[in-house]
Amino acid sequence: MKFKRTERIGAIVKILSDNPNKIFTLSHFTNQFNAAKSTISEDLLVVKNVFEKLELGKVITISGAAGGVKYIPKTSKAENEEFLLDLCEKISDPSRILSGGFLYLIDLIYNPTIVSKIGKIMASNIDYAEADYVVTMETKGIPMALMTAKAMNLPLVIIRKDIKVSEGPTLSMTYVSGNTSKVESMSLPRKALKPDSKVIIIDDFMRGGGTIKGMIDLMNEFGAEVVGTGVFISTTKPEEKMVKNYISLIELDVQGDKISVKPNLKTFKDEYKNEEHEVDYDLEDVLDDEDEE
């Protein structure tokens, strides 16, 4: 079956955007569309240019035996600010304040459209070039961690508060919760991480940082290295957190029935963090390499 150029380009955009950070060989597209490599090369160039002009992300071409084309999610600082300002307006509603100074956020962090965008922002501002997993704590952090893992094309590992018999032998440890200052426990199956892993920690909320500190300590017990940490919301108080080297998208301060919330603009990078780890070859070079194999 032959496809028109508009049909091929539409399908390529769909395939790449549905599979971020996954490499597709040019042969994959030539076989799927029954088209010459030179034709697919021209189609990909159009897609690449449109993505860059509209700041929809980057289409990277990689040379060599394992080369091909992949889409890398990327968000601009202006886009991030607009999105987070809208979220801040929703969060600042006084009716969200619960007893104990907590906020009702379930409707936001379980909204697929919102958490998908959060995942792309995390992927645009955390260097995950060497990471093997995204790690989070059950339960409220799972949606945004899953979307971050999708954007980074990494498996998601979930630390549990209770041991699950169905997951086999587990490693458990205690930690001091930053929200309640109570001693709680967390556990992870011993088979969850491969040896010498590098991980990205994603969580929904951080006050004192006790939970994330516990996750970092647990990763150390597994011999894993935490190479990046991202949280959706962090509080302005206490100023001294139990963890360092993290990014937060929104800063929050709750005083009685008043909520002060704003985007953490210093988090955002001027350029895409992982761009330096990719080599963007000319499509003709990739074609030549494939022809030689």
C-alpha angles and dihedrals in degrees: 000000000000122000130206117241093251089052092050093048092048091051093046091052090050094048095047097043092047091052109042117191092008116127117230118190118226087241088063090062096039090054094044095049099030089233137134120263091243089056093049089047090058091047092051092049090056091049092047094051094047092050091051096045093050093038091237093141136282132293107210125196116208124196128215139053092310093039134116135110132313139174120233117198112233132174126195125233091244092051091048093050093050092048095046094045088057090050091048090055090055094045094049092067104121090218088072093068112108129191113286093034094284123141130224105238104148094107090056104040092045093050107108094211093051098044092045089057091045089053092054091048091051090049091050094053106034121073104233098160093119099029123121101187145015111227129198141163122247133284127002094029094057100087096053092039089053092050090047090051090050092051090049093041091232131133117257122234118196122205111212132213092216131040115254114210091207091063096062127224112005138191114228133188139168128243138177112251113232090213101050103013086229124137108249135168136237131188140191131189112254090232093055096090131038117229118283093010125172115218143189116218117213125183136167102227139016128187109156095356096241096132094048090045087054091051091050091050090049091051089052089054088056091049090246125141121226106221098173142011129198132179129186097218130015126182122236090227130093090036092198108068127194090238134052134199100044135130125224125191098205132029118212136193122180118193112176106299094346124095123199112190132163140162114267095233095177087069094069123092122225089222134026108280098218096045090096090062094057129074113213107208128189110264091236089059090054090049091051091051092051092049091053094054 
